[in-house]
């Protein structure tokens, strides 16, 4: 199964099980320039081109959101939203160093984070197991 298929199955599972609120992180890159010339065959020419990237910083998790929890009595019983980051990988997918650094930082700050290769993995992450 490809990563985007795993992501979709995780998002569906989290929703069905009421485990939290999760979004897909969108990033991309493109070219822009001073002027764009369009040709009848659909091609373009960009004058003074420059590459730009959009979205989130390197290493940010594929899926992110929160899981609400009721805090303990010493915190007056209020509910809090705990940030969650899930890095989705296929069975053979490898975590890049920047991705692992993000997951570690999030966990150290008290959030839920981890690598999920299946909806069951994502559920364990969001349950803090």
N, C-alpha and C positions, 0 to 999 in steps of 0.2 A: 504494500500500500504506500502511496506517495504522501509526502508531508502535508500537502493541502487537504488530502482526503482524511488524514489522521486529525488535522486541525478541526475540520468540519464535524467529525464524529465526536471529538472531545467537546466542542461547543454545544452540540446537541445533548450529549450526556449530562453535562453540567447544568444545562437548563432543565432537563427532565427531572433531575435529582434535586433541584433547588440548592445546588452547592455554592452558588455565588453568581456574580455578574462578570462575564468575561467578554473581551473584545479582541478582534484580530488587529495586530499592529501592521499598518501599511507603510511601506517605505518605497522609494524609487529613485531613479536618476534619469536625467534627460539632457537635452542640449537646447540652448537658447543663444541668441545673438542679436546683432544690431538690426538685421533685416533678413527676412525669409523670402526666398523666391520659389514659387510653386510652378511645376511643369505639368503639362497635360497627361503625362503617364502616371501621375501621382507622386513622383519624386520631388524632393525639395533641395534647395541649396541654402545653407545658413552662412551669412557673412559675419565675420568676427565671432566665430562660435566659442562658447564656453560651456563646460559641463556644470550641472548643479544637481545636488541631491536634496530630497525632501523626506520628511518623516522624522524618525526618532534617531537617537545616537547609536553608534555602533555597539553591538552586544545586547541591545534591548530585546526582551523576550518576544516570541511570536504571538503569544496570547497574554493579555494582562487584564486586570480588573480588581475586584475585591470580594471578600467573603465577610459577611456580617457575623459578629459574635457578641454575645452578652458577656460583659466583663464581670468580674467577681464582685461580691458584696462590698468589699472595701473600696470599690470604685463606684459606689452608689447604684449599681445595677444598670448602668447605661450601656447601650449597644454601640459598638465601634465597627468601622469598616477597616479590615486589614488588607493591605495591598497584596496582590498576588501576581507573580510572573511565571509563566510556563513556557519553557523552550521545547518546541515540538521537533522530534527527530524520527526518521524512519528506523527500521530495525538496524540498518547499517550506518545511519547518520552519526557524525561526530560533532561534538560541541567545540566551538572555537574558543580560544582563550578569553576574548572579550565577552562572550556569552556567559562563560563560567564566572568571570569576575562580576558581572551584573547579578547573576543568581546568588553568589556569595554575599555581595553587598546587601541585597534585598533581605536575605535570611538573617544577616547580622543585625539589620535594622528592625527585625521583628516581623517581617512579612513572610508570606508563603512563597516558596520558589522551588523549582526543580525541573528535571528533564522528563518529558512524557513521551512514550512511544505508543501509548494506547489510552483510551478513556479511563481505564482502571488506574493507570499511573497518575493521570491528572487528578482523579478523585483522592488518591492517597496524599498527593501534594496539598490539595485544598483542605484536607482533614488534618494536616499537620503531622502525618505519619511518615 
